[in-house]
């Protein structure tokens, strides 16, 4: 079962495919199957042309697995991953020349 543990929109800066990207969707996703649990951190940069444009285009998408082992979801583990999430996403973004502005959220966080 796949669960969005966390997702939030932020202002961002990147250009991909000749299109300026002004926002990012940051997520932490949990996937459990057959006694195994994994967590992935991901960021998707999208144009955000106006205040109502939240059409996320997944062509400028980057993810990394932050954990995989036997077991099940753990609130304590998820809390630790959420604390590390900005650094993980910054690392992914810097490799691509992109930036997420953590102090400029566009919407409230959704926790699952």
Secondary structure, 3 states (H helix, E strand, C coil): CEEEEEEEEEEEEEEECCEEEEEEEEEEEEEEECCEEEEEEEEEEECCCCCCCCCCCCCCEEEEEEEEEECCCCHHHHHHHHHHHHHHHHHHHHHCCCEEEEEEECCCCEEC
